[in-house]
């Protein structure tokens, strides 16, 4: 007897497939994850599409994938932004800013690599405090262009003044913690 859709048989037991990940191409960016993730990613990309910054973003991110934590792998031939639930499940506007932020990390890495192709760029070139400030400045610029409210802008500016969260395993989902304090 065949199994119902969404179930697999392995030996004498059944394994239920709770979530199906699929991928699709959204404006030249491969988006991979569950349906809800792909929908929110499409919403964020639609917000970014009319901005001049979108070409920079699309030029430095080959894909956006659902994952446990947020971060980009800029050293890959085709950089992928992996996005944790706190970031993608927030507003599409906030998520769009996070996409811009991590695309800028990839840009900084590529710029450093072009400057010295024979050597791997130092981590400071694309992820140190100065780099983080540059990524936050780009994110702020994008969020302003998208009409973000002053609280969101203030949050980004606060981190730009002292980007100490870098490397502390806090993703942009920490915005949720900030929100709890102010709303």
N, CA, C and O of each residue as an XYZ file, in Angstrom:
732
protein
N       0.841     -1.172      0.000
C       0.000      0.000      0.000
C       0.894      1.246      0.000
O       1.798      1.349      0.830
N       0.656      2.202     -0.926
C       1.491      3.395     -0.979
C       1.244      4.285      0.245
O       0.156      4.298      0.820
N       2.298      5.032      0.622
C       2.186      5.959      1.746
C       1.478      7.238      1.308
O       1.591      7.652      0.154
N       0.753      7.856      2.224
C       0.171      9.157      1.889
C       1.270     10.179      1.599
O       2.408     10.014      2.040
N       0.930     11.227      0.862
C       1.899     12.266      0.526
C       2.495     12.853      1.802
O       1.801     13.035      2.802
N       3.787     13.143      1.747
C       4.457     13.768      2.888
C       5.003     12.774      3.896
O       5.546     13.194      4.918
N       4.884     11.461      3.651
C       5.409     10.468      4.582
C       6.452      9.615      3.869
O       6.336      9.337      2.675
N       7.446      9.216      4.601
C       8.472      8.336      4.065
C       8.510      7.065      4.898
O       8.282      7.107      6.107
N       8.791      5.955      4.272
C       8.961      4.706      5.019
C      10.444      4.371      5.070
O      11.113      4.320      4.038
N      10.944      4.149      6.253
C      12.334      3.741      6.433
C      12.287      2.508      7.313
O      11.995      2.604      8.506
N      12.566      1.372      6.748
C      12.473      0.131      7.515
C      11.057     -0.027      8.054
O      10.085      0.233      7.345
N      10.944     -0.449      9.294
C       9.628     -0.701      9.846
C       8.916      0.546     10.396
O       7.781      0.450     10.863
N       9.585      1.734     10.345
C       8.944      2.932     10.911
C       8.616      3.936      9.811
O       9.073      3.809      8.675
N       7.818      4.934     10.171
C       7.491      6.010      9.249
C       8.076      7.309      9.789
O       8.077      7.558     10.995
N       8.566      8.120      8.880
C       9.076      9.437      9.234
C       8.180     10.451      8.553
O       7.983     10.399      7.339
N       7.645     11.363      9.321
C       6.780     12.397      8.763
C       7.625     13.580      8.332
O       8.482     14.046      9.083
N       7.389     14.056      7.153
C       8.068     15.251      6.668
C       7.242     16.445      7.141
O       6.175     16.724      6.594
N       7.735     17.140      8.147
C       6.981     18.251      8.707
C       7.043     19.498      7.839
O       6.042     20.198      7.685
N       8.197     19.779      7.276
C       8.362     20.993      6.490
C       9.117     20.653      5.219
O      10.135     19.961      5.246
N       8.614     21.140      4.136
C       9.268     20.927      2.853
C       9.988     22.180      2.426
O       9.388     23.253      2.366
N      11.261     22.060      2.130
C      11.973     23.216      1.608
C      12.035     23.105      0.101
O      12.257     22.031     -0.458
N      11.839     24.204     -0.521
C      11.924     24.301     -1.968
C      12.671     25.573     -2.295
O      12.909     26.412     -1.425
N      13.035     25.708     -3.546
C      13.691     26.950     -3.936
C      12.985     27.541     -5.141
O      12.318     26.847     -5.909
N      13.155     28.843     -5.277
C      12.612     29.570     -6.417
C      13.538     30.740     -6.699
O      14.318     31.149     -5.838
N      13.447     31.269     -7.891
C      14.249     32.409     -8.278
C      13.387     33.662     -8.143
O      12.314     33.756     -8.738
N      13.870     34.621     -7.354
C      13.159     35.880     -7.169
C      14.093     36.997     -7.621
O      15.057     37.337     -6.934
N      13.794     37.553     -8.772
C      14.605     38.657     -9.317
C      16.085     38.330     -9.375
O      16.918     39.181     -9.063
N      16.426     37.114     -9.766
C      17.816     36.723     -9.924
C      18.488     36.213     -8.664
O      19.687     35.933     -8.678
N      17.745     36.085     -7.575
C      18.279     35.570     -6.318
C      17.575     34.256     -6.003
O      16.346     34.206     -5.956
N      18.349     33.190     -5.786
C      17.736     31.913     -5.427
C      17.278     31.985     -3.969
O      18.063     32.301     -3.075
N      16.005     31.688     -3.748
C      15.438     31.698     -2.403
C      15.065     30.270     -2.056
O      14.280     29.639     -2.764
N      15.636     29.749     -0.950
C      15.415     28.355     -0.563
C      14.933     28.285      0.880
O      15.550     28.838      1.791
N      13.807     27.587      1.064
C      13.259     27.405      2.406
C      11.808     26.962      2.327
O      11.302     26.619      1.258
N      11.153     26.977      3.474
C       9.742     26.614      3.533
C       8.904     27.710      2.878
O       9.390     28.812      2.623
N       7.658     27.394      2.613
C       6.766     28.304      1.891
C       6.644     29.665      2.582
O       6.703     30.699      1.917
N       6.475     29.678      3.892
C       6.320     30.941      4.620
C       7.586     31.797      4.511
O       7.506     33.015      4.352
N       8.734     31.161      4.596
C      10.008     31.863      4.441
C      10.127     32.455      3.036
O      10.491     33.620      2.874
N       9.819     31.646      2.026
C       9.924     32.126      0.649
C       8.979     33.299      0.407
O       9.336     34.245     -0.295
N       7.777     33.244      0.981
C       6.826     34.335      0.832
C       7.366     35.618      1.466
O       7.322     36.679      0.844
N       7.871     35.528      2.691
C       8.392     36.728      3.363
C       9.604     37.272      2.615
O       9.788     38.486      2.536
N      10.434     36.382      2.065
C      11.601     36.821      1.299
C      11.159     37.547      0.033
O      11.740     38.572     -0.323
N      10.146     37.033     -0.646
C       9.606     37.729     -1.826
C       9.125     39.119     -1.445
O       9.380     40.084     -2.165
N       8.422     39.231     -0.303
C       7.924     40.531      0.157
C       9.076     41.507      0.384
O       8.988     42.673     -0.001
N      10.150     41.038      1.004
C      11.306     41.898      1.262
C      11.974     42.312     -0.045
O      12.353     43.472     -0.206
N      12.121     41.379     -0.972
C      12.754     41.698     -2.254
C      11.900     42.676     -3.049
O      12.437     43.560     -3.716
N      10.594     42.534     -2.991
C       9.703     43.474     -3.682
C       9.913     44.888     -3.144
O       9.879     45.853     -3.907
N      10.127     45.016     -1.840
C      10.413     46.335     -1.268
C      11.737     46.888     -1.790
O      11.845     48.079     -2.082
N      12.739     46.025     -1.907
C      14.073     46.455     -2.341
C      14.156     46.755     -3.836
O      14.951     47.594     -4.261
N      13.350     46.082     -4.619
C      13.454     46.125     -6.088
C      13.519     47.546     -6.670
O      14.361     47.785     -7.535
N      12.685     48.495     -6.248
C      12.743     49.816     -6.883
C      13.935     50.682     -6.456
O      14.185     51.721     -7.067
N      14.653     50.283     -5.447
C      15.773     51.082     -4.954
C      17.004     50.906     -5.832
O      17.238     49.828     -6.379
N      17.785     51.969     -5.961
C      19.055     51.871     -6.678
C      19.985     50.866     -6.018
O      20.818     50.248     -6.681
N      19.837     50.708     -4.712
C      20.677     49.774     -3.949
C      20.413     48.321     -4.327
O      21.225     47.451     -4.012
N      19.304     48.042     -4.988
C      18.972     46.649     -5.295
C      20.011     45.997     -6.197
O      20.294     44.808     -6.050
N      20.578     46.748     -7.119
C      21.591     46.161     -8.000
C      22.824     45.738     -7.215
O      23.420     44.703     -7.513
N      23.212     46.523     -6.220
C      24.335     46.140     -5.362
C      23.993     44.859     -4.608
O      24.813     43.945     -4.520
N      22.790     44.799     -4.069
C      22.344     43.625     -3.310
C      22.340     42.388     -4.200
O      22.921     41.361     -3.850
N      21.690     42.494     -5.340
C      21.601     41.350     -6.258
C      22.969     40.972     -6.808
O      23.221     39.800     -7.089
N      23.839     41.935     -6.961
C      25.182     41.660     -7.465
C      26.088     40.965     -6.465
O      27.132     40.433     -6.841
N      25.699     40.962     -5.184
C      26.562     40.372     -4.161
C      25.932     39.222     -3.389
O      26.579     38.631     -2.525
N      24.684     38.899     -3.689
C      24.035     37.730     -3.069
C      23.464     36.846     -4.166
O      22.607     37.275     -4.939
N      23.942     35.619     -4.227
C      23.395     34.676     -5.199
C      22.135     34.014     -4.661
O      21.260     33.599     -5.421
N      22.060     33.922     -3.329
C      20.912     33.229     -2.748
C      20.625     33.669     -1.333
O      21.463     34.257     -0.649
N      19.406     33.361     -0.919
C      18.953     33.598      0.446
C      18.328     32.288      0.899
O      17.419     31.767      0.252
N      18.821     31.761      2.015
C      18.364     30.461      2.507
C      17.874     30.563      3.937
O      18.391     31.346      4.734
N      16.892     29.779      4.242
C      16.382     29.677      5.599
C      17.361     28.873      6.439
O      17.873     27.850      5.985
N      17.623     29.323      7.651
C      18.553     28.616      8.525
C      18.285     28.927      9.982
O      17.293     29.571     10.323
N      19.180     28.462     10.834
C      19.017     28.674     12.272
C      19.490     30.056     12.700
O      18.875     30.680     13.565
N      20.564     30.535     12.111
C      21.132     31.838     12.448
C      21.349     32.632     11.182
O      21.470     32.077     10.090
N      21.396     33.938     11.348
C      21.604     34.807     10.194
C      23.080     35.101      9.989
O      23.825     35.320     10.944
N      23.488     35.103      8.731
C      24.853     35.441      8.364
C      25.096     35.141      6.899
O      24.335     34.405      6.270
N      26.147     35.707      6.364
C      26.477     35.516      4.952
C      27.835     34.834      4.844
O      28.696     35.006      5.706
N      28.018     34.065      3.789
C      29.314     33.433      3.505
C      29.932     34.149      2.299
O      29.851     33.644      1.179
N      30.546     35.315      2.512
C      31.012     36.138      1.394
C      32.152     35.529      0.597
O      32.392     35.953     -0.533
N      32.859     34.557      1.139
C      34.003     33.941      0.462
C      33.572     32.931     -0.598
O      34.381     32.525     -1.433
N      32.311     32.525     -0.569
C      31.827     31.554     -1.564
C      31.782     32.203     -2.950
O      31.604     33.414     -3.081
N      31.945     31.383     -3.960
C      31.844     31.897     -5.333
C      30.499     32.564     -5.539
O      30.407     33.610     -6.180
N      29.449     31.954     -4.990
C      28.096     32.493     -5.050
C      27.612     32.705     -3.609
O      27.038     31.791     -3.018
N      27.833     33.891     -3.036
C      27.485     34.122     -1.632
C      26.003     33.896     -1.320
O      25.116     34.299     -2.073
N      25.775     33.247     -0.203
C      24.426     32.925      0.269
C      24.213     33.610      1.617
O      25.058     33.527      2.508
N      23.081     34.281      1.752
C      22.677     34.861      3.032
C      21.749     33.845      3.688
O      20.646     33.604      3.199
N      22.189     33.254      4.786
C      21.363     32.335      5.569
C      20.647     33.178      6.611
O      21.260     34.013      7.276
N      19.333     32.954      6.752
C      18.514     33.828      7.590
C      17.794     33.028      8.668
O      17.090     32.061      8.377
N      17.980     33.443      9.913
C      17.303     32.826     11.048
C      15.882     33.345     11.200
O      15.541     34.418     10.699
N      15.072     32.585     11.883
C      13.652     32.910     12.061
C      13.399     34.296     12.634
O      12.521     34.994     12.126
N      14.123     34.737     13.672
C      13.819     36.071     14.207
C      13.921     37.184     13.163
O      13.201     38.179     13.247
N      14.806     37.023     12.188
C      14.973     38.056     11.158
C      13.891     37.962     10.094
O      13.230     38.959      9.808
N      13.695     36.799      9.507
C      12.737     36.723      8.401
C      11.290     36.784      8.855
O      10.415     37.149      8.070
N      11.017     36.433     10.113
C       9.621     36.458     10.565
C       9.212     37.835     11.087
O       8.050     38.052     11.431
N      10.162     38.761     11.145
C       9.826     40.131     11.508
C       9.177     40.797     10.297
O       8.829     40.101      9.343
N       9.006     42.081     10.301
C       8.368     42.780      9.173
C       9.205     42.621      7.909
O      10.421     42.436      7.969
N       8.535     42.696      6.773
C       9.237     42.618      5.491
C      10.234     43.769      5.367
O      11.300     43.607      4.772
N       9.891     44.930      5.929
C      10.780     46.085      5.883
C      12.073     45.801      6.661
O      13.168     46.062      6.164
N      11.942     45.272      7.866
C      13.133     44.945      8.662
C      13.978     43.890      7.951
O      15.203     43.998      7.901
N      13.326     42.883      7.411
C      14.019     41.815      6.701
C      14.747     42.384      5.483
O      15.877     41.984      5.203
N      14.121     43.305      4.758
C      14.765     43.937      3.605
C      16.048     44.637      4.039
O      17.062     44.559      3.346
N      16.010     45.320      5.180
C      17.206     45.971      5.695
C      18.294     44.972      6.041
O      19.474     45.232      5.806
N      17.909     43.830      6.597
C      18.879     42.786      6.937
C      19.518     42.201      5.673
O      20.714     41.907      5.660
N      18.733     42.034      4.629
C      19.277     41.542      3.354
C      20.319     42.536      2.842
O      21.405     42.141      2.418
N      19.983     43.829      2.884
C      20.921     44.857      2.431
C      22.198     44.815      3.263
O      23.300     44.897      2.721
N      22.051     44.688      4.567
C      23.190     44.660      5.487
C      24.157     43.527      5.125
O      25.360     43.754      4.993
N      23.639     42.330      4.969
C      24.535     41.198      4.705
C      25.072     41.209      3.288
O      26.171     40.708      3.047
N      24.326     41.767      2.341
C      24.857     41.921      0.987
C      26.070     42.853      1.015
O      27.019     42.670      0.252
N      26.032     43.844      1.893
C      27.158     44.771      1.987
C      28.386     44.088      2.586
O      29.512     44.413      2.210
N      28.191     43.155      3.503
C      29.327     42.361      3.993
C      29.985     41.625      2.821
O      31.210     41.593      2.706
N      29.159     41.038      1.957
C      29.685     40.319      0.794
C      30.416     41.277     -0.145
O      31.456     40.929     -0.704
N      29.872     42.487     -0.319
C      30.531     43.496     -1.153
C      31.909     43.854     -0.577
O      32.896     43.912     -1.310
N      31.966     44.089      0.720
C      33.245     44.440      1.343
C      34.283     43.331      1.155
O      35.456     43.606      0.904
N      33.843     42.085      1.280
C      34.754     40.953      1.072
C      35.262     40.952     -0.372
O      36.464     40.850     -0.620
N      34.334     41.067     -1.314
C      34.727     41.048     -2.733
C      35.659     42.204     -3.072
O      36.630     42.031     -3.808
N      35.357     43.398     -2.528
C      36.228     44.552     -2.775
C      37.639     44.279     -2.264
O      38.615     44.593     -2.945
N      37.753     43.700     -1.077
C      39.075     43.379     -0.512
C      39.775     42.317     -1.355
O      40.989     42.377     -1.549
N      39.026     41.363     -1.845
C      39.598     40.285     -2.662
C      40.102     40.835     -3.996
O      41.154     40.417     -4.479
N      39.374     41.751     -4.582
C      39.803     42.367     -5.841
C      41.092     43.160     -5.625
O      41.971     43.176     -6.486
N      41.192     43.806     -4.487
C      42.377     44.603     -4.158
C      43.627     43.720     -4.044
O      44.721     44.148     -4.411
N      43.467     42.489     -3.537
C      44.604     41.572     -3.356
C      44.141     40.143     -3.681
O      43.919     39.340     -2.774
N      43.995     39.829     -4.988
C      43.438     38.533     -5.381
C      44.245     37.312     -4.953
O      43.693     36.215     -4.855
N      45.529     37.481     -4.699
C      46.370     36.345     -4.339
C      46.178     35.899     -2.897
O      46.545     34.780     -2.542
N      45.608     36.760     -2.066
C      45.458     36.449     -0.654
C      44.010     36.567     -0.196
O      43.203     37.312     -0.753
N      43.730     35.810      0.823
C      42.406     35.873      1.441
C      42.314     37.176      2.244
O      43.231     37.487      3.004
N      41.227     37.942      2.092
C      41.094     39.182      2.875
C      41.047     38.885      4.373
O      40.564     37.837      4.804
N      41.554     39.821      5.140
C      41.463     39.662      6.590
C      39.997     39.783      7.003
O      39.198     40.421      6.317
N      39.661     39.174      8.115
C      38.284     39.253      8.617
C      37.890     40.707      8.871
O      36.726     41.072      8.705
N      38.841     41.527      9.268
C      38.556     42.947      9.527
C      38.055     43.671      8.275
O      37.307     44.643      8.374
N      38.467     43.199      7.108
C      38.082     43.856      5.862
C      36.585     43.795      5.598
O      36.014     44.691      4.977
N      35.966     42.741      6.071
C      34.538     42.580      5.767
C      33.671     42.345      6.994
O      32.445     42.381      6.886
N      34.278     42.103      8.175
C      33.441     41.826      9.343
C      33.906     42.491     10.633
O      33.308     42.254     11.683
N      34.932     43.299     10.594
C      35.381     44.002     11.789
C      34.461     45.170     12.119
O      33.440     45.381     11.465
N      34.843     45.924     13.151
C      34.000     47.047     13.587
C      33.784     48.085     12.485
O      32.662     48.551     12.289
N      34.833     48.444     11.775
C      34.691     49.434     10.704
C      33.780     48.890      9.604
O      32.930     49.612      9.083
N      33.958     47.626      9.258
C      33.099     47.002      8.238
C      31.653     46.958      8.715
O      30.727     47.227      7.949
N      31.470     46.618      9.981
C      30.111     46.561     10.526
C      29.445     47.933     10.463
O      28.263     48.045     10.138
N      30.203     48.959     10.772
C      29.649     50.320     10.675
C      29.245     50.648      9.239
O      28.217     51.285      9.011
N      30.053     50.212      8.273
C      29.711     50.437      6.861
C      28.436     49.693      6.479
O      27.586     50.230      5.769
N      28.309     48.465      6.951
C      27.109     47.667      6.654
C      25.875     48.286      7.305
O      24.800     48.319      6.705
N      26.032     48.773      8.525
C      24.926     49.436      9.221
C      24.549     50.746      8.526
O      23.370     51.092      8.457
N      25.542     51.474      8.011
C      25.254     52.710      7.276
C      24.456     52.402      6.009
O      23.512     53.117      5.672
N      24.840     51.339      5.316
C      24.103     50.941      4.109
C      22.689     50.486      4.481
O      21.721     50.841      3.808
N      22.578     49.712      5.537
C      21.270     49.262      5.994
C      20.394     50.469      6.348
O      19.221     50.519      5.976
N      20.962     51.428      7.058
C      20.226     52.642      7.432
C      19.742     53.379      6.187
O      18.592     53.814      6.123
N      20.624     53.515      5.200
C      20.279     54.186      3.951
C      19.088     53.478      3.276
O      18.149     54.126      2.815
N      19.146     52.176      3.229
C      18.066     51.394      2.616
C      16.775     51.548      3.413
O      15.707     51.764      2.840
N      16.875     51.435      4.739
C      15.680     51.570      5.577
C      15.054     52.958      5.451
O      13.829     53.078      5.428
N      15.871     54.004      5.368
C      15.344     55.354      5.161
C      14.617     55.446      3.818
O      13.532     56.021      3.731
N      15.220     54.875      2.779
C      14.586     54.881      1.455
C      13.264     54.125      1.457
O      12.365     54.432      0.675
N      13.149     53.140      2.336
C      11.914     52.356      2.436
C      10.886     53.001      3.372
O       9.774     52.493      3.517
N      11.252     54.108      4.000
C      10.320     54.809      4.880
C      10.211     54.235      6.283
O       9.161     54.337      6.917
N      11.294     53.628      6.775
C      11.278     53.058      8.125
C      11.036     54.159      9.156
O      11.435     55.308      8.964
N      10.376     53.786     10.251
C      10.091     54.777     11.290
C      11.337     55.094     12.103
O      12.344     54.391     12.025
N      11.250     56.167     12.886
C      12.429     56.668     13.597
C      12.960     55.691     14.637
O      14.149     55.739     14.955
N      12.133     54.813     15.176
C      12.625     53.840     16.160
C      13.536     52.806     15.516
O      14.547     52.413     16.099
N      13.183     52.370     14.325
C      14.027     51.409     13.610
C      15.358     52.065     13.250
O      16.422     51.473     13.432
N      15.285     53.281     12.744
C      16.509     53.999     12.376
C      17.377     54.220     13.615
O      18.595     54.051     13.558
N      16.763     54.592     14.720
C      17.510     54.809     15.970
C      18.196     53.526     16.425
O      19.317     53.574     16.933
N      17.554     52.399     16.253
C      18.144     51.106     16.629
C      19.404     50.830     15.806
O      20.430     50.422     16.350
N      19.320     51.053     14.503
C      20.481     50.841     13.632
C      21.591     51.825     13.990
O      22.762     51.449     14.047
N      21.230     53.070     14.229
C      22.229     54.088     14.594
C      22.911     53.750     15.921
O      24.111     53.970     16.082
N      22.142     53.216     16.863
C      22.704     52.815     18.160
C      23.802     51.772     17.975
O      24.856     51.860     18.605
N      23.561     50.796     17.122
C      24.567     49.756     16.867
C      25.738     50.288     16.059
O      26.862     49.812     16.216
N      25.491     51.268     15.196
C      26.584     51.841     14.407
C      27.572     52.595     15.304
O      28.773     52.606     15.035
N      27.070     53.218     16.357
C      27.953     53.931     17.279
C      28.870     52.965     18.027
O      30.020     53.294     18.319
N      28.369     51.799     18.330
C      29.164     50.825     19.089
C      28.743     49.414     18.685
O      27.947     48.779     19.377
N      29.275     48.928     17.574
C      28.850     47.614     17.062
C      29.461     46.439     17.824
O      30.076     45.559     17.223
N      29.293     46.427     19.133
C      29.906     45.382     19.951
C      29.160     44.065     19.883
O      29.701     43.044     20.308
N      27.951     44.045     19.370
C      27.224     42.789     19.267
C      27.877     41.872     18.249
O      27.610     40.671     18.232
N      28.735     42.431     17.398
C      29.415     41.646     16.378
C      30.168     40.493     17.024
O      30.994     40.705     17.912
N      29.886     39.288     16.585
C      30.589     38.119     17.093
C      30.004     37.569     18.381
O      30.552     36.618     18.939
N      28.916     38.133     18.868
C      28.345     37.653     20.125
C      27.179     36.691     19.894
O      26.393     36.433     20.806
N      27.071     36.168     18.685
C      26.006     35.227     18.311
C      24.621     35.851     18.384
O      23.624     35.138     18.501
N      24.552     37.170     18.317
C      23.257     37.839     18.271
C      22.970     38.161     16.818
O      23.759     38.847     16.168
N      21.871     37.685     16.310
C      21.498     37.988     14.932
C      20.670     39.266     14.926
O      20.408     39.858     15.973
N      20.275     39.668     13.761
C      19.409     40.835     13.670
C      18.071     40.562     14.313
O      17.251     41.470     14.446
N      17.838     39.345     14.710
C      16.634     39.035     15.453
C      16.639     39.709     16.808
O      15.602     39.781     17.467
N      17.814     40.214     17.242
C      17.835     40.919     18.519
C      16.936     42.147     18.467
O      16.610     42.733     19.500
N      16.546     42.524     17.283
C      15.554     43.583     17.119
C      14.293     43.234     17.915
O      13.629     44.128     18.440
N      13.964     41.964     18.007
C      12.786     41.561     18.777
C      12.955     41.916     20.245
O      12.000     42.340     20.896
N      14.172     41.746     20.774
C      14.433     42.131     22.157
C      14.258     43.636     22.331
O      13.673     44.095     23.312
N      14.766     44.385     21.380
C      14.639     45.837     21.422
C      13.158     46.236     21.394
O      12.716     47.108     22.141
N      12.421     45.581     20.524
C      10.999     45.889     20.377
C      10.250     45.673     21.678
O       9.364     46.456     22.020
N      10.594     44.620     22.410
C       9.916     44.335     23.662
C      10.110     45.461     24.674
O       9.244     45.719     25.509
N      11.279     46.136     24.584
C      11.552     47.240     25.511
C      10.749     48.481     25.178
O      10.402     49.249     26.076
N      10.447     48.691     23.912
C       9.861     49.949     23.483
C       8.393     49.876     23.119
O       7.743     50.918     23.035
N       7.836     48.686     22.897
C       6.420     48.589     22.525
C       5.646     47.934     23.627
O       4.434     47.759     23.511
